[in-house]
């Protein structure tokens, strides 16, 4: 019934990847089951036979989905089924999408759906590094036009050695963690984080990754040949008019070049000037004359792209008048908003980020409940990109994948510079709202985030800045120009978007998308060197505003004090049913969080001011204090009995003040001295070693009365 074909990829260290097709999802255009250990990914591709009318782009959808059953877990929530994608699933989908999208033919416009399902999971194998390979294999054995194959791998440096697709356990020790996507010939996508590594070390990691990817691509080529799937479907998704194309070029190129050469810094003014050129061209046609405006605008876009690129390559000028390595004017402000715990406004040209920092307790940490990852995250960063930031008149509805991706990049760039848990008890949330956008808004988020964290008094290890690099090249990369701090137009019209983030001492994160074949490591090396110079310039500008974190939190920022208590005192602090800790919180107004960590209790006391925290801390210290013989306590009479009184000297710790220890003179009735609720100063004189009962004395703290003279007694 099944005609199963398998292809094995030997990773050279005892591990193996197997690509299987012919058994599952046979009605899809292409389907591959990738197997590595217990991990299995089912990748399918389906592409419509025809393009929808009016579509002039590649409508590609890539969905990565994790099944909870793959690791033997139930989904959370009321419905107990997989629902909206997690941030992790969206980020993996983006990684695959960015590697696949450039490799479809420019004139292929049929709706295409690539779905990768994690159907079986191994907790020590990261599936994100395998998703690109599975998707590419499914595309390669289908009849969908695709200029692949590609693969993606994770390259990590662990104890000085580069490892391809390391285990989850090993990855914790890495100082380089990069995801790389590539064809057999070229690298096309990079994303990852590092712990302040040099440009040379990063390039070395890319080279190691590409060698591994070549093995994956070769295996896919052999699988395609074995299956006889090299022939792709015929299609015709575009109707072109070569005469009209020449006319558009002949009549608009010089005018378009002239507009580009005006070097207008204002994005909207530049757009209006470019629009005026094509409007003038269209005005020569009357209503009776038939002209395909969509086709004209398509050809004019090619004109605009070529004119802008030639201006850079031939004259060294950019659309806004800058030189290739010049960075737009930067303005940094801290504390533009008095309410948040920290805030900053970072403006670079026409890109602007207003970023805030909020400090919270452990209860505010992000809860992670994914198929392979459960726990909490202390540091979060959110990126918002409203339509008004680009002057668009449309509603803002829900988060886009782009917002999640850009926020993740900024988060990875900053997280290794955050203080350790021991030095920072707070949950920290950074929110970047993009108010203006004309390129590099994610890099503005990194810079604004650094400024806002320092304004809040969060003791980050070092300031971080980021810059987006671009590339303009002609065919064969004979002539090229690396651009610093690219505009939105330069990203759209150029050949590369290469974001590099770091401190003065090294790179902390990177993201790269390459749209041109044959990009050499020589070009990447030049781009990294130019990015480093730009990064240093931005750090200098930021340092003029604030060079290091404030020594103290803002007066209105909440305070946290951390205590460590013995493990066996955790129960006493919490009390039966939480009675004790709830009473402390109710009476003082503090928030108290208790955790057992490494055989002891970690206690975080969170309050709005010092008085609240002091009251709660003193209460806790009394609860966890161990009674010591010889110590003096101020206790409260809890119970009176015939032979004495029971006095609470510490929370939930009573001792017997025997009637004989109340005074030097004989006490006839306890009630003659005390009533329930009275405070009394007592000394702990003994602890019964067997029962733990406490013996108290008031008499020991009173002056001993003088003895009566025996001689005087005899004379009476």
Order of alpha helices (4+ residues) and beta strands (2+ residues): beta-beta-beta-beta-beta-alpha-beta-alpha-beta-beta-alpha-beta-beta-alpha-alpha-alpha-alpha-beta-beta-beta-beta-beta-beta-alpha-beta-alpha-beta-beta-alpha-beta-beta-alpha-beta-alpha-alpha-beta-beta-alpha-beta-beta-beta-beta-beta-alpha
